Amino acid sequence: MKGALGFFGVFLSILSDPTHGKPTLSFECGNNSQSCIGICILCSDYYGGPTTDCLSSLFENLCLTKFESAMASLNSTDWCIWSNVRGLYSNLSLCTERMSDCLQIPWPNPLVEQTFVNIHSKYFKDCPAEELSDPPSVVIFALVVTPICLIPIMVSLVVLKTKNGDGSS
């Protein structure tokens, strides 16, 4: 009789299991997509939860490997042409955002920022940035001197306008 009750208790516990045999997580996973749940399970198994160490490993093994292999397929002179790398760069950004969202780690975060700094220093450091360079010295001089010269003129105009008709202010 005890054996029958024990079996019945185990049977009822299986039926009342809300996870329906799926692995349970000790933390909330970002969304319920299959890939996101797989990422959360991976982080739970190897890192005990959604840590930045797990996020770093995901970036390295999932996001950066795709980006680096795609960049390797391009000629290094093509790295500086935005139309050639725009899609790759966007995919990398979306991948880091997706991984962070799955683990419910805010995006952007310092790890994401460091990842993109490393990408820029590796692939884009030799790209010319003429649109961000300083203007010629003549232009800088004109932009600085113009307001300096206008201040005394404006003060003089204010003083002249505020004077009475008899010359006293």
Residue pairs with C-beta under 8 A, 6 or more apart in sequence:
23 41
23 44
25 40
25 41
25 44
26 44
26 48
26 49
27 40
27 44
27 49
27 50
27 104
28 104
29 36
29 37
29 39
29 40
29 102
29 103
29 104
30 36
30 40
30 101
30 102
30 103
30 104
31 101
31 102
35 102
36 98
36 101
36 102
39 58
39 99
39 102
39 103
40 50
40 102
40 103
42 54
42 58
43 49
43 50
43 51
43 54
43 55
43 58
43 103
46 54
46 57
47 53
47 54
47 57
50 103
50 104
50 105
52 105
52 109
52 111
54 103
55 99
55 100
55 103
55 105
55 111
56 111
58 99
59 95
59 96
59 99
59 111
59 112
59 115
62 95
62 99
63 92
63 95
63 96
63 99
63 115
64 92
64 115
64 119
66 91
66 92
66 95
67 88
67 89
67 91
67 92
67 95
67 119
70 88
70 91
71 79
71 85
71 88
71 123
74 84
74 85
78 84
78 85
79 85
79 123
79 124
79 127
80 124
80 126
80 127
80 128
85 123
92 119
93 116
96 107
96 112
96 115
97 107
100 106
100 107
100 109
100 112
101 107
134 140
159 169
162 169
163 169
